[in-house]
Amino acid sequence: MKTVFNINSITDFELMERIKQSDEYAFRMLFNRYWEELYVFSCSIIEDKVIAKDLTQEVWISFWERRKKIENDNIKAYLYKAIRFRVYKELRDNRKLNSQVELIDNIISSTNTDDIINLADTNNTVQESINQLPPRSKEVFELSRYKGLSNQEISDKLGISKRTVETHISNSLKHLRRNIIIALLLSVSTGL
């Protein structure tokens, strides 16, 4: 008979020990713990909600396939490194998304992986940054990222030019990047 655990009472290390024994329930618990965080992280960098979801799924599939080889030391760090690598590879390989390569390069070169992991620990930082956007920029950004609308669809829906949509998205990404880097610097300086 399979033992049922409270997701909050079992550590990542303990889950990983079970996952290495092909325990699918433990895998689902870890998946439920981190899937949304990884997805939000990838969405905050990549402009396409569908692609971000696919990349996050690919990370989890690879995680399951490689489960016996993964070290238990810091599973969360492993997952964030994996999603960061997948997002970066997608940005590099997809001509449509090449404009975002500079964003991820700047984030990676401006901070270290542990800082990115600490930042992405909660999607509150990203959501707070989105909430600080001017109302129209926030609306455009959310339609793009969370509703998955194309720039042309947003243009048609809001009655603004496609170029204006692109400007709103570009400015929103700059704002998010700036806030993320500030949050990282604050967390480093306060030792959080």
N, C-alpha and C positions, 0 to 999 in steps of 0.2 A: 504494500500500500504506500502511495506517495505521500510524503509529509508536506503539508501546506505551511508556508512561511508568511509572516507579515513583511511586506516589502521594506518597511522602515526599520525592521529589527535585524536584518541580515546585511552584512557588509558586502562591498563589491568583491573583496578577496574571497569570501565564503561562496558567493554566487559563482565566481570564476572557477573555484575548485569543483563545483557541481557541473558547470558548463563543460569543463574538460572531460568529465565523465559522460558527456552527451545528454545531460539533463535539460530537456527542452523547457520545462517549467522555470528553471533558474534563468535560462536564456530569455524567456518572455519577461521575467521580472526585471532583468538588467535592461532589456529593450525598453520596457515601459518607463524605467527610471531615466533613461537618457535620450530616447528617440526625439522627443520634442526639442530638447536643448540643441541637439546636433542639427536638426532641421532648421531651427531659427537661426543658428549660427551660419549655416550655408545660405539661407535666404538673405541674411544681412549682407552677404558679399555678392552673390550671384543674382542676376536680374530676373531669372525665370523660375517661378514657383515649382513648375513641373520638373524642371531639371534638378532643382535643389532637392526635391522629394526623391527623385531617382538616385541621385548621388548618395543621399542618406541611406536609402535602401541597399545600395551596392556595398556601402561600408558594413552594414549589418550582415549581409550575406557573406562577405569576405571574412568578417569576424567569426561567424559560425564555422566556416570552412577551415579557418586557421586556429580554431579554439585550443587545440592541444599544444600549439607552439607558443601561444601568447603568455608572457610573464604576468603574474598577478600583482606586481608591485603597485601600479597605478593605472587601473583600467580606464578611468576617465581620461587621463592624459593620452593613453593609447588611442582611445576613440576620437579625441579631438585632433590628434596628429593625423589619424586616418582620414577624417572628413576634410581637414585642411588640405591634405595631399590631393584628395579626389577633386575638390573644388578648384584647386590651383591647376591640376591637369586638365580639367574641363575648360577652364578659362584660357589656358594656353592652346588647347587643341581646337576650340570652337571659335571660328573667326567672328561670329556674331557677338561673342562675349569678350573679345580681346580688349575692349576698352576698360574692362574691369581688372585686367591683369595688373595694371599700375596700382589699383587700390589694394589688392592683396599683397603685392610686393611691398608697398609702403607699410602696411600693417605688420607684415612679417619682419621687415628690416628695422622697424621702429620699436619693436617689442620682442620679447622672447616667448617661447611656446607656453611656459608656465603662466605668464601674464595673460596670454590669450585665453588659456583655460580658465584662469580665475575670473576673467571678464565674462566669458561665456557660461560660467557657473550658473548664472541666472539670466533669464531672458528679460528680466526687469530693466536692465541697463539699456538694452536695445529698445524696448517698448517706451521707456521714459524719454529716450532720445527722439523717437518717432512722435511722441506726444508734444514735444517742444517745437516741432516744425510748424511753420505758418499753416493755417487751416487748408489752403488750396494745395500746398506742397504735400501735406499729410494725406489729403484725399487722393492725390495722384499717386503717391508712393504706395499707399495701401491697395489701391486698385491694381497697381502693377504687381506688387509682391504677394499680397494675400488673396487677391481675386484672380490673379493670373491673366489680366487683360493686356493686350498688346498696346503699344503706344498709340497706334491708329484707333483702336477701340476706345481708349481713354479720351483721345481727342474728340471723337464722335460723341461720346457720352456726355462730356463736359462742355462741348461747344468751344473748345480752344484749339489752337493749332498744334500739330504734331511736334513742331519745334519747341513750343512752350511746354509740352508734356516732357520732352527730353531734358529741357532746362530744369524743370521741377525735380525730375529724378536725379539728375546730376548734382544739383544743389543739395538734395536730401542725402545723397550718398556722402558728399563732402561733410555735411553736418554730422552724420552718423559716425564717420571715420574720426572726425575731430573729437566728438564726445567719447568715443570708445578709447581713443588714445589718452584723453584727459583722465578718464576713469581708471585706466591702467596705471598712469603715473601716480594718481592719488592712492591707489591700492598698494603700489610699490613703496611710496614714501611713508605710508602709515603702517606698512607691514601686514596688511590684510591678505 
